[in-house]
Amino acid sequence: MSNTAAKIIKPKLGVLELAKQLGNVSQACNVMGYSRDSFYRFKQLYETGGEEALQEISRKKPNTKNRVPDHIEEAVINIAIENPALGQQRASNELNQRGILVSPTGVRSIWIRNDLETLKKRLKALEAKVAQDGIILTEEQLQILEKAKVEKEAHGEIETQHPGYLGAQDTYYVGNLKGVGRIYQQTFIDTYSRVAFAQLYTDKTAITAAHSLNDTVLPFFEQQKIPLLRILTDRGTEYCGLVEHHAFQLYLAVEDIDHSKTKARHPQTNGICERFHRTMKDEFYSIAFRKKIYNSLEELQIDVNEWLRKYNEFRPHSGRYCYGKTPMQTFLDSKHIAIEKSCGTLLEKSDSLTNLTDLDKTAS
């Protein structure tokens, strides 16, 4: 199946699968942007003819005269994966030096046809080739991939594999509450499932940052029997400092949680938290402060907890791994991945210890 055909079929299969998971055709159609009539047409086609029946067959035949020879197309694809950082002009120049004549626009047409027109897509193609073919990367390729990883973390596009793999934590200034003072929110989000926690304080310190983890976040993961492996924060003083004198750093060390920090002086420091704060401001704080006068922090926290319950358990999320499900449903449906990974790690450690014991016995 060609890339074009796959692009056409994928969203149609997606709406069918989502409706099955949610048990609600209307909700699935709203999430995926299809009408109910389209859904039932896709369903009938799929049941009678499988995936191929979902492909739209264009009446216009492709103009094969404009297509480049196969060996040129293959060379253009190969250079995109060999050096993803090259743009269409530089790729054209490089190929011309090798005796393969193709224009910059020709390079771009081939890249578009093979889903390689952006640096991000070319990097993904390189990563896939490494994983599937086990090729050895050059120094230049390693540098490009490492740089891309740093940029992803700076924009909130971080690597996450399962619930508990990485949590994002950030401080949000809520406002000034009369009779209470300045209000700060410690936010924690599981980057895989997007389950969110929010705890209110009257200051932002390392102690409050650690307390929010100890009071709500860690008990939740312990209840789910899933370890929290790593936390991503910005470089604020409440998160960074000398381990021996910093409450947050000490707490992470005691709980054996790794700490990653976002890129310095970047405007999009922690993208997932930034987007959540914007949502919470629009959907909760802007409305709550107009409807009610709060006289204490505890009173506001009660309403925050109620909004979070609805956000986590009833509000469909468009996150990468949610597919229109709620954050809590995503967490529960995928927690087996974390458990399997954890068991695999423990098994590897056990094998290593067994090997060391055998070596000690042999030596003695």
JOTA-V955247 format. One record per pair of residues at least 4 apart in sequence whose C-alpha atoms are under 6 Angstrom apart, sorted by the first residue. I is the first residue (numbers start at 0). J is the second residue. D is the distance in Angstrom with one decimal. If there is no record, write none. Layout:
i: <I	I>
j: <J	J>
d: <D	D>
This chain:
i: <5	8	8	13	17	18	18	18	18	28	28	28	44	44	45	45	48	77	78	79	80	83	83	85	85	86	87	87	87	88	91	91	94	95	95	101	110	110	110	111	111	115	115	127	128	129	129	136	151	151	152	152	153	153	153	154	154	155	155	155	159	159	161	161	162	163	163	164	165	165	165	166	166	166	166	167	167	167	167	168	168	168	169	170	170	171	171	172	173	173	174	174	175	175	175	176	181	182	182	183	183	183	184	184	185	185	186	186	187	187	188	188	188	189	189	192	192	192	193	194	194	204	205	205	205	206	206	209	210	212	212	213	220	228	229	229	229	230	231	231	232	233	233	234	240	241	242	242	251	251	261	278	279	280	280	281	283	284	287	307	308	309	310	311	311	312	312	314	315	315	315	316	316	316	317	321	328	330>
j: <9	53	54	17	27	22	23	24	27	32	33	34	48	52	49	50	52	81	82	83	125	121	122	89	90	90	103	106	107	103	102	103	99	99	100	105	114	115	116	115	116	120	121	131	132	133	134	140	156	157	156	157	261	262	268	267	270	269	270	271	164	191	191	337	191	226	227	228	190	229	230	188	189	190	230	187	188	230	231	186	187	232	186	184	185	183	184	183	182	183	181	182	180	181	182	180	201	200	201	199	200	201	198	199	197	198	196	197	195	196	193	194	195	193	194	326	329	330	326	311	326	237	237	246	247	210	246	247	214	216	217	217	225	256	256	257	258	258	259	260	260	260	261	239	245	245	248	249	255	256	268	282	283	284	285	285	287	288	291	311	312	313	314	326	327	325	327	325	323	324	325	323	324	325	323	329	332	334>
d: <5.9	5.8	5.8	6.0	5.7	5.5	5.4	5.0	5.0	5.6	4.8	5.9	5.8	5.6	4.3	5.9	5.0	6.0	5.9	5.0	5.2	5.3	5.9	5.8	5.7	6.0	5.1	5.8	6.0	4.9	5.8	5.3	5.1	5.0	5.0	5.9	5.9	4.5	4.9	5.8	5.0	5.3	5.2	6.0	5.5	4.8	5.2	5.9	4.4	5.5	5.4	4.7	5.3	5.1	5.7	5.6	5.6	5.2	4.1	5.7	5.9	5.9	5.7	5.6	5.4	6.0	4.4	5.3	6.0	4.8	5.5	5.5	4.5	5.6	4.6	5.6	5.2	5.6	4.7	5.5	4.4	5.3	5.3	5.7	4.9	5.7	4.9	4.6	5.4	5.5	5.8	5.5	5.2	4.3	5.9	5.1	5.7	5.9	4.8	5.7	5.2	5.9	5.5	4.5	5.6	5.2	5.8	4.6	5.8	5.1	5.7	5.7	4.4	5.0	5.4	5.1	5.3	5.0	5.2	5.7	4.9	4.6	4.1	5.4	5.0	6.0	5.5	4.8	5.8	4.7	5.7	5.6	5.3	5.2	5.2	4.4	5.7	5.1	4.7	5.6	5.1	5.4	5.1	6.0	5.7	5.8	5.1	5.6	5.8	5.0	5.8	5.9	5.3	4.8	5.7	5.6	5.8	6.0	6.0	5.9	5.8	5.1	5.0	5.1	5.4	5.8	5.4	5.5	5.1	4.8	4.3	5.1	5.8	5.4	5.3	5.6	6.0	5.8>
